[in-house]
Amino acid sequence: MTYKSEIRIQTSGDGDMVDLSAHTADCIRTSGIRDGFCSVHVAGSTAAITTIEFEPGLKEDFPAALERLAARSADYAHNRTWGDGNGFSHVRASILGPGIVVPIWEGHPVLGQWQQPVLVECDNRPRQRTIFLTVVGE
């Protein structure tokens, strides 16, 4: 059995993180699937999906770590080609990846107590993002 849902989220630009826990749990509950998995995927090359403890300290630490990993001020061939200044955005999103898979056990997402699925906006401007949730199982 398969169940599909999509949500649209307006971000505020680079570094914005949006907790997807409620959306994921609602999708799983609505699907009626008791055991299986839920794929959470963002369409676009400058956004990512990951898990993190969604708390104020890490909401500050995580973008700072991404800055150290793929600095906005670095020289990116993408910027020379397109002139849009978001080469760092593509690199960060590629490192993190566009999606995750969350196991479903007895109708509930299998996540740690301090582990939330999140959308990470890597682009240098606000964007409208579409998140695709696909639940597969029995």
Steps between C-alpha positions, in 0.01 A plus 500: 500500500621853422381839623627834366480855632669828424541818701615845398719702733615859463854543634677817604825418319846365580519315829125479559402164650143374519394215728311239297410273794129581507468476121675162498293360788176629346583342165576165663183513711282595200652223287377232739823309437621326816841369389721625220679822428440866419717672243536877558641680195542864399494595132779741413880517489548760774304345788546187706331264743678361804438426867618705794399586853289804409598730787632859511866412555520260207291733283795738546781240495390314187510798258835600652635150431373517142678835461828339609441207262391696191568868563282756329813708423688218323563517126237287320509433126120493514500869597726588208275303264161622619572816702236416760736474798356173626776253419534433872127420513532220245805353673335503844178344371697231315699410810183468712282334235143551384328244718483245779311179568323463833403147605143445619443258785148424623365821343765735640813658350818345639694804618704564811360719775714795387500419127276706275479493119572850369506697178825698468488799268843543343413761235606861549142626472152404623342217304172314471584132554298190422556201726385161371410234757452144383390229743548139393412193701220285626 
